[in-house]
Structure formats: structure tokens, C-alpha cells
Amino acid sequence: MAQNTGASQEHVSLCRCGSSLNKPFCSGMHWNVAFHDPVPDPMREPTLFEWAGGYPALLDMTRIFYSRYVPEDPLLSPLFAEMSPDHPERVAAWLSEVFGGPRFYTERYGGYRRMVSQHIGKEIRPEQRALWATYMVQSADDAGLPSDPESRAAFVAYIEWGSRIAVENSGVGAKPPPNMPVPRWWWVCNATPAARPSAIEGDARAATETSIALPGPGEALQFEAHIRPLFRPMDRNSMLFAFDLWKEEDVIKHRRQILARLEAGTMPCDGAWPAEQVALFARWADALKPPAGS
């Protein structure tokens, strides 16, 4: 069969993308399809499940834990001697649901009641709990889960909280409430990765500054085109408790206070704006003055 100009020499399947130059065949490479990575919403707060890398990342972690650390430890190995072959999958499903992901554990294994039933009567000792928590955190490192301060604080907080609940529920005479919901864990004290400037990002601010196109001296200023781009997602996030730096009406209302902070070099918190950006904001703010006598 004659090929079209530029067509791939590979013929591996029928074209289903509609963009092959060699229809009805398609190499699967999709050279002519304009695929793009999705652009994340800078103000959407990711779940801990998403930040960790989803179920595959958590499963890597639990498999490392139960294959590398449990068998070699004389305190932990008896505790898990009779665990089911799919126990790592069960724990990964539980953590996925707890960290804001799909309801994997509830749908596959039975929810909170099922989890609690696995601990009743086990009489987990404090030293076993401490080792479990230590090795789980080490397994997170081994599996390459994010180690930034914010996500690791949330992860360790749950590991400590959850393991201590397990000890409590496993004690002699313990009667855990049977119908509690699966806990949902989130960022500790709203400390998300976007809530603070990083000390190791280097020239991140300089890169942002070079991407801002400053208007000419006589050009009319527009909030969306000239003012909003001055405020990074991190700047907006840090001020949302008071007002929204990406909403024109909020910035108009608070423009004098904002300008005073900009001129003093105390806003943003990670470094003063360049003089030309401060002047641009001042020019925009001054243009909003009401006419004399109004």
C-alpha cells in the first residue's frame, strides 16, 4: 500500500486517533496529535493521596514494609505471621482512602468495621507500635514518596495517630465503636506545599519576574492583564484569609494597604518586588482615585 508523505514506516495497528498520516494504519506514536499535559489549577489544594503519587506509590511503600522490614524484625514478624497474602494491598487501599483518595478500602474490604476487626485481641505492645511507625516512615523514603516538610508532617501525624488507635483497640477488654467512618486526613494546620516560599528554589522569583510583561508609559492599565499577573499563586494563597489578590474588587478595596506594604518591602514575605513592579501597582492604584469634587 502506498504511503502518504511523512507517514511512519511502522504499521502496528488500525488508526483510532484519526490523525495518522498513514490511515488506516497507526504506529501508536501520535506524532501529529497535539497532546499537552494538563495545566493544574494553581489554587486547587491537592489531597495527600494525590501528592503521595496515588495508590501505586502507597502500594510500593507497603510492599517494601511487609517484605523488607517485617520479616527481619523479631518484634514485628510474630504480629504479622498470619497476615493474608494481599495485606500490603489492603493497607495501601486504607491509606489511599484516608488520605483523600477513592474509597478503595470501603468498597473492596468493608470499611472501618473491617479494619477495626483486624486489631481486636492482638494486644499490640507500645514497642511494636513504635517499630511499625518507624519502619513505615522508612518505607516511605525507600519508595520515593515526597519528603517535603508539609506532606511528611501530615503523613507522620497520621502514622502516629493511627498506630496509637490500633494499640488502644487491640487491648484486653477494648470495645471500639463499630460504626465510625473511615478517617480522612489532610494537611497539618493548613500547611500545604504552596503555603510558604521554599528556601532552595533559587531564582524562582526571578523567573516569575521575567515572565511579567510591563506596559508602556502611556498604555491603559487593566487589572487582568497587568496587575493580577504580579501576584503569584503563593501570594494569593497566603492572603486568602483576608481577601483575594486575584479578584479585582478585593484589590481595589485594599489597594492602599497593599501599596504601603509593597513600598515598605514587607510584601510578599519572601522578598520585595522590583521597583518597576511597585511603580506599576502605584500607577494603577492612583488611576482609581475618584475625580475631584465627586
C-alpha positions in Angstrom: 0.0 0.0 0.0 1.3 3.4 -0.9 2.2 5.6 2.0 1.4 9.3 2.4 4.3 11.8 2.6 5.7 11.9 6.1 4.0 8.7 7.2 5.7 6.5 9.8 7.3 3.3 8.5 5.7 1.4 11.3 2.4 -0.5 10.8 1.2 -1.9 14.0 -2.5 -1.2 14.3 -5.5 0.3 12.8 -5.8 4.1 13.3 -8.3 5.1 16.0 -6.9 8.5 16.8 -8.0 10.0 13.5 -4.7 11.8 13.0 -2.4 9.2 11.4 -0.8 10.2 8.1 -0.9 6.6 7.0 -4.6 5.6 7.5 -5.9 3.1 8.1 -2.7 2.2 9.9 -1.3 3.9 13.0 2.1 3.4 14.7 0.7 4.5 18.0 3.3 7.3 18.3 0.8 10.0 17.6 3.4 12.4 16.2 0.7 14.6 14.6 -1.6 14.9 17.6 -1.1 18.0 19.7 -1.1 16.3 23.1 -0.4 18.5 26.1 0.0 17.9 29.8 -3.0 19.2 31.7 -2.4 22.5 33.4 -3.1 22.2 37.1 -5.1 24.8 38.9 -2.5 26.6 41.0 -5.1 27.3 43.7 -6.5 23.8 43.9 -5.3 22.1 47.0 -4.1 18.6 46.2 -5.1 15.7 48.5 -2.4 13.9 50.4 -3.3 10.9 48.2 -2.6 12.8 45.0 0.6 14.4 46.5 2.0 11.0 47.5 1.6 9.6 44.0 -1.7 7.8 44.4 -2.4 4.1 45.1 0.7 2.8 43.1 3.1 4.8 45.3 1.4 3.8 48.5 1.4 0.2 47.4 5.1 0.3 46.7 5.6 1.6 50.2 3.5 -1.1 51.9 5.1 -3.9 49.8 8.5 -2.6 50.9 7.4 -2.5 54.5 6.0 -6.0 54.6 8.7 -7.7 52.6 11.8 -5.9 53.8 11.3 -4.9 57.4 8.6 -7.1 59.0 10.2 -10.5 58.3 13.5 -9.4 59.7 12.2 -7.9 62.9 11.7 -10.2 65.9 9.0 -8.0 67.4 7.0 -7.3 64.3 7.2 -10.7 62.5 5.1 -12.5 65.0 2.4 -9.8 64.8 2.0 -10.3 61.0 2.8 -14.1 60.9 -0.7 -14.9 59.7 -1.4 -11.9 57.5 -3.2 -12.6 54.2 -1.1 -12.5 51.0 -2.8 -9.3 49.9 -2.2 -7.5 53.2 0.0 -4.9 51.6 -2.8 -4.1 49.1 -5.3 -3.8 51.9 -3.1 -1.3 53.8 -2.4 0.7 50.7 -6.1 0.8 50.0 -6.8 2.0 53.5 -4.1 4.7 53.3 -5.5 5.8 49.9 -8.9 6.3 51.3 -7.7 8.0 54.5 -5.5 10.4 52.5 -8.4 11.7 50.4 -8.4 9.2 47.5 -11.1 6.9 46.3 -13.0 4.6 48.7 -10.8 1.7 47.8 -10.8 0.0 51.3 -14.5 0.5 51.9 -15.5 -0.8 48.5 -13.1 -3.7 48.4 -12.8 -4.9 52.0 -15.6 -3.4 54.2 -14.7 0.0 55.7 -13.9 1.0 59.2 -15.6 -2.0 60.9 -13.4 -4.4 58.9 -10.2 -2.5 59.8 -11.0 -2.4 63.5 -11.8 -6.2 63.5 -8.2 -6.9 62.4 -6.8 -5.3 65.6 -9.2 -6.6 68.3 -7.5 -9.0 70.7 -4.0 -8.6 69.1 -2.6 -6.8 72.2 -0.2 -4.7 70.3 2.6 -3.6 72.6 3.9 0.0 72.5 7.3 -1.1 71.3 5.7 -2.9 68.4 3.8 0.2 67.5 6.9 2.3 67.6 8.7 0.0 65.3 5.8 -0.2 63.0 5.7 3.6 62.7 9.5 3.9 62.3 9.6 1.3 59.5 6.6 2.7 57.7 8.2 6.1 57.5 11.4 4.5 56.3 9.5 2.6 53.7 8.0 5.9 52.5 11.6 7.1 52.0 12.5 3.8 50.3 9.5 4.0 47.9 10.4 7.6 47.0 7.3 9.3 48.5 7.5 13.1 48.7 9.7 14.2 51.6 8.8 17.9 51.7 8.1 19.2 55.2 4.4 19.7 54.6 3.4 16.3 53.3 5.8 14.4 55.6 4.3 16.2 58.6 0.8 15.1 57.6 2.0 11.5 56.8 3.8 11.1 60.1 1.0 12.6 62.0 -1.4 10.0 60.6 1.0 7.1 61.1 1.4 8.1 64.8 -2.3 8.8 65.3 -3.5 5.7 63.5 -1.0 3.3 65.1 -1.8 4.5 68.6 -5.5 4.0 67.9 -4.7 0.4 66.8 -2.9 -0.2 70.1 -5.9 1.1 72.0 -8.3 -1.0 70.0 -6.2 -4.1 70.4 -6.0 -4.1 74.2 -7.6 -6.5 76.6 -11.3 -5.7 77.1 -11.3 -2.9 74.4 -14.6 -2.3 72.8 -14.0 0.0 69.8 -17.1 1.8 68.5 -18.1 -0.3 65.4 -19.7 2.2 63.0 -17.1 5.0 62.9 -16.3 6.5 59.4 -13.0 5.9 57.8 -10.9 8.9 58.9 -10.0 11.5 56.3 -6.6 13.1 56.8 -5.4 16.4 55.3 -2.6 18.9 55.6 -1.5 19.7 59.1 -2.7 23.1 60.2 -3.3 24.0 56.5 0.5 23.8 55.9 0.4 22.9 52.2 3.4 23.0 49.9 2.1 26.2 48.4 1.7 28.0 51.7 5.4 29.1 52.0 8.3 30.0 49.8 11.0 27.3 49.5 14.5 28.1 50.7 16.0 26.0 47.9 14.0 27.2 44.9 16.8 29.6 43.9 15.7 32.0 41.3 12.0 31.1 41.2 11.1 34.7 41.9 13.4 36.0 39.2 11.9 33.5 36.7 8.4 34.9 37.6 9.6 38.4 37.2 11.0 37.9 33.7 7.7 36.4 32.6 5.7 39.6 33.5 5.3 42.0 30.6 5.3 45.6 31.8 3.1 48.0 29.9 4.4 51.1 28.2 4.2 54.5 29.9 1.0 55.6 28.1 -0.7 52.3 27.9 -4.0 52.0 29.8 -3.7 49.6 32.7 -6.1 46.6 33.1 -6.3 44.5 36.2 -6.4 41.1 34.5 -3.6 42.0 32.0 -1.2 44.0 34.2 -2.0 43.7 37.9 -3.2 40.2 38.6 0.0 38.6 37.0 2.1 40.4 39.6 0.7 38.2 42.3 1.8 34.6 42.3 -0.4 31.7 43.4 1.6 31.6 46.7 1.0 35.3 47.3 -2.7 34.8 46.7 -2.9 31.7 48.9 -1.1 33.4 51.8 -3.7 36.3 51.8 -6.9 34.3 51.3 -7.8 34.5 54.9 -8.3 38.3 54.4 -9.1 38.9 50.7 -8.3 37.5 47.2 -5.4 39.1 45.4 -6.8 37.7 42.1 -10.2 39.5 42.5 -10.2 43.0 41.1 -12.8 44.2 43.6 -10.8 43.0 46.6 -7.6 44.5 45.4 -9.3 47.8 44.6 -10.8 47.9 48.1 -7.4 47.2 49.8 -5.1 48.8 47.3 -3.8 51.5 49.7 -2.8 48.9 52.3 -1.3 46.7 49.7 0.7 49.6 48.2 2.0 50.6 51.6 3.3 47.0 52.2 4.8 46.8 48.7 6.6 50.2 49.2 7.9 49.1 52.6 9.2 45.8 51.1 7.2 43.7 53.6 5.0 42.1 50.9 5.5 39.4 49.7 7.0 37.7 52.6 9.9 36.1 50.7 11.3 39.4 49.2 10.4 42.8 48.0 9.1 43.5 44.5 11.4 45.2 42.0 10.9 49.0 41.9 9.3 48.9 38.4 6.6 46.5 39.6 5.8 48.6 42.7 5.6 51.7 40.5 3.2 49.8 38.2 0.9 48.9 41.0 1.1 52.5 42.3 0.2 53.9 38.9 -2.8 51.6 38.7 -3.9 52.4 42.2 -3.6 56.2 41.6 -5.6 55.9 38.4 -8.5 54.7 40.5 -8.8 57.9 42.5 -12.3 59.4 42.3 -12.5 62.7 40.3 -12.1 65.8 42.3 -15.3 67.1 43.8 -17.1 63.8 43.4 
